[in-house]
């Protein structure tokens, strides 16, 4: 606030004296307009019928017989006629010639067949072609190796090994020579 030093009094401020009163009047006018509009406006009203009380005399159940179509199961007859030749070998495995080096990824070795089969299934879901190979130790103990491959180049094997590693599955790269 500035002071007029000649008169020693502060300069008068611009005051909004009636602003709060004006805002209350506007709010009340809007409310009154809404109430008048609600009562004067025609509402879409329809007369409803009185509900009919059902008694034993006027109650007639309506029973409709629905025509249920006869279901046909053709696949019982069609499936035995279809014969599919199953390839016993790994379909995604590369063909390796005799004497040619190839690579395998050994994912795990376990003595439990159920655990080995679960891992093969898990790898199959991930899109990696794997198989289980039984192995007998010198002690006579049977183990199951879970292998992925074969790969003709080390680059392809490393690519799948990196993919397995990103999915938290460790593997060991084996370099072998084909004998047939």
Secondary structure, 3 states (H helix, E strand, C coil): CCEECCCCEECCCCCCCCHHHHHHHHHHHHHHHHHHHHHHCCCCCCCCCCCCCCCCCCCCCCCCCCCCCCCCCCHHHHHHHCCCCCCCCCCCCCCCCCCCEEEEEEEEEECCHHHHHHHHHHHHHHCCCEEEEEEECCCCCEEEEEEEEEECCHHHHHHHHHHHHHCCCCCEEEEEECCC
